[in-house]
Structures are given as structure tokens and as C-alpha cells.
Amino acid sequence: MTESLGLADLTGSVYGETTPSVTGVEVVGYLDDDYAINVQLDGRDESVWFSSSLLEFVDHGAGTEIVIGNQRIVRAQSGEWVVDQPLPKSKPWWRFW
């Protein structure tokens, strides 16, 4: 099925999950249960909803960073989020001295 759609052997990032019977999303694959996973495929503009049976886990995205305020959090190889040292505070844009 994924081969005929040109989706076989592609990689991407999981962006969400849903219950198709409630949301009405179109899902690639047979649903063993009422559960689908949204994947943003690398190099594609649109994301695709897949049956979980068609997906293979590749990695946790180690090195991914998020910044909230002045706090940086980095994704470890294990998938855990690790709090990094706080970023230096910058002066507000309206302060000149």
C-alpha cells in the first residue's frame, strides 16, 4: 500500500495521534484499532495519517532543542528531555545602556 502511494521507506517526524472515528481523517493502512499517527515526511509539504502497523521507529531525534524563556532543553539519545544551563538574559529591546 505505501509503495503504490510512493510513501515506502521514507522517514519523518511524528506530529500527532488521533482517533479516526472521531476526527474523520483519511488514514493510510488498515486500522486494527481506532488509532492513527500523523507523520510529517522529510521533503514533503503535507503530513500523512498512518495506521501504526505501517510505521517503524527509527530514533528519538537526539540533539533536538527547545527553548522556553531563557531555558534550553535538549533531547538525549534515550528520548529523555535534559535541561541544559539557562541561556544568558538579554537586555529588553527598549534598553540602550
N, C-alpha and C positions, 0 to 999 in steps of 0.2 A: 504494500500500500504506500509506504513512504517513498519507495523507489519510483513508482508511477507519478508521484507528485513532485519529484525532484528534491525530496527532503531527507533521503537516506544519507547517513554518515556525516551529517552537518553537526556543528556544535553551536551552543548558545548559552544564554543565561536564563534561569528560571525567574519569571517576573510575578507569578501568582498562581493561585489554585482556585477552583470553583466547583460548584455543584451544577452540572449542565441542565438538570431538570428544572432548576430554579432560574438560572440566568439565560438559558436558551442559546448558549454559544455553540458554534459548529466545532466539532471535535474530530481530529484525525484518529482513526483506530476504533476498535470495538471497546465499549465501556463494560468491563467486568463489574464495576460498581459505579455509582453516580459521582465520579470524581475525575477532574481533568486538570492538567498542568499547563500553564501558559509559558511558552519559551520564545524569547527574542533571539532569533537565529543570527549568527555572525554574518555580516554582509548583506542582510535583508532589511527592508524598511518595515515590514509588518511582522507582528508576532503570530504564533500559531498555538492553538489549544490541542494538546495531545492526550491520548489515553496513557496512563502511567506505564502500561505494559510495553509501550514503544520506546521508552526512554532509558538511557543508560547513564548512571552517574559518572562524571569524569573527574571533577575536583571541586574544592571549596572556594576557589578564587583567592588563594593566598596572596597577600600583599595589597588587597583591595583596601582603600582608605575611606573613612567617612569623617567629616569634621562637623562638630556641633558646638557652636560658640567658639571658644578657644581650645576645645578638647579634640585631639585626634585619636581615632580608634582604628586599629589595623587588624585585618583578618589573618589569622595564623593558618599554617598548613592543616591543622586539625579541624578547622572550621570555626574555632572559637574567636570571639572579638576580644582583642587585647588593647587595654587603654594605654596609649602612649603618653609621653610627657606633654603637659599643656603647651600650646603654642604661645609665643610671646604676645602680650597685649599690644595692640597698635593704638595710636592716638586716634580719637574721633576725627573725622574728615574736617570738622569745623575748627579744630585747634591748630594754630600756626606755630606755637612755641613749644 
